[in-house]
Amino acid sequence: MQINGPGSIPSSQPVTAPQRTHSAEAGPRRPHFLEADQLDISREADMLSRARETTAGESTEIRQDKVNDIRAQLDAGTYETPEKLDAAVNRLLDELA
């Protein structure tokens, strides 16, 4: 291995000034901050958004009477019946099919 001193740089080339290139665009360019963003929303998405706004308060309400009824059925051991289990399995199979 050969080590040269700091003064010798092998195959060095002279530094040249950067050269200007011509832009591919013709005409004046608008400043970036003047360009506006645009968003297009489909009719279906707009309808879905409006439907969610109108039903937003309804979906968060807790029906305490249903909660109390199910708790009572769980305590009595009557909530899970073979009919309810069959219905749940059938719904699951329908979703997987």
C-alpha positions as CSV (number, residue, x, y, z in Angstrom):
1,M,0.0,0.0,0.0
2,Q,1.3,3.4,-0.9
3,I,0.4,6.5,1.1
4,N,1.1,9.9,-0.4
5,G,1.4,13.1,1.6
6,P,-1.4,15.8,1.9
7,G,0.0,17.8,-1.0
8,S,-0.3,15.1,-3.7
9,I,-3.7,14.3,-4.9
10,P,-3.6,11.8,-7.8
11,S,-5.6,12.5,-10.9
12,S,-7.1,15.8,-9.7
13,Q,-9.1,17.9,-12.1
14,P,-9.6,21.7,-12.1
15,V,-12.9,23.0,-10.6
16,T,-15.2,24.7,-13.1
17,A,-18.0,27.1,-12.4
18,P,-21.6,25.8,-12.6
19,Q,-23.3,26.2,-15.9
20,R,-26.8,27.4,-16.4
21,T,-29.3,25.2,-18.2
22,H,-32.4,26.3,-20.0
23,S,-35.7,25.5,-18.3
24,A,-38.1,23.2,-20.1
25,E,-41.0,25.5,-19.3
26,A,-41.7,28.5,-21.4
27,G,-43.1,31.7,-19.9
28,P,-43.3,33.1,-16.4
29,R,-43.9,30.8,-13.5
30,R,-46.3,31.5,-10.7
31,P,-44.8,31.5,-7.2
32,H,-45.5,28.3,-5.3
33,F,-47.5,30.1,-2.6
34,L,-50.1,31.3,-5.2
35,E,-50.9,27.7,-6.3
36,A,-54.2,26.5,-4.8
37,D,-55.0,23.0,-3.6
38,Q,-58.1,21.3,-5.1
39,L,-60.2,18.5,-3.7
40,D,-62.9,16.6,-5.6
41,I,-65.4,14.7,-3.6
42,S,-67.7,12.2,-5.3
43,R,-71.4,12.5,-4.9
44,E,-71.5,9.2,-2.9
45,A,-68.9,10.4,-0.5
46,D,-70.7,13.7,0.0
47,M,-74.0,11.9,0.8
48,L,-72.2,9.5,3.2
49,S,-70.6,12.5,5.0
50,R,-74.0,14.2,5.3
51,A,-75.6,11.0,6.6
52,R,-72.9,10.6,9.3
53,E,-73.4,14.2,10.4
54,T,-77.1,13.7,10.9
55,T,-76.8,10.4,12.8
56,A,-73.7,11.3,14.8
57,G,-75.6,11.9,18.0
58,E,-77.8,8.9,17.6
59,S,-75.1,6.2,17.5
60,T,-73.5,7.2,20.8
61,E,-76.6,6.9,22.9
62,I,-76.7,3.9,25.3
63,R,-80.0,2.3,25.7
64,Q,-79.9,1.6,29.4
65,D,-83.1,-0.5,29.2
66,K,-81.5,-3.0,26.8
67,V,-78.3,-3.1,28.9
68,N,-80.3,-3.9,32.0
69,D,-82.4,-6.5,30.2
70,I,-79.3,-8.3,28.9
71,R,-77.6,-8.1,32.3
72,A,-80.6,-9.7,33.9
73,Q,-80.6,-12.5,31.3
74,L,-76.9,-13.2,31.8
75,D,-77.5,-13.4,35.6
76,A,-80.4,-15.8,35.1
77,G,-78.4,-17.9,32.6
78,T,-81.0,-17.4,29.9
79,Y,-79.1,-15.1,27.6
80,E,-77.2,-17.7,25.6
81,T,-79.7,-20.2,24.1
82,P,-79.2,-22.8,21.4
83,E,-81.3,-20.8,19.0
84,K,-79.2,-17.6,19.5
85,L,-76.0,-19.7,19.0
86,D,-77.4,-21.2,15.8
87,A,-78.3,-17.8,14.5
88,A,-74.8,-16.4,15.3
89,V,-73.1,-19.3,13.6
90,N,-75.3,-19.0,10.5
91,R,-74.5,-15.2,10.3
92,L,-70.8,-16.0,10.6
93,L,-71.0,-18.6,7.8
94,D,-72.9,-16.2,5.6
95,E,-70.2,-13.6,6.1
96,L,-67.4,-16.1,5.3
97,A,-69.1,-17.4,2.2
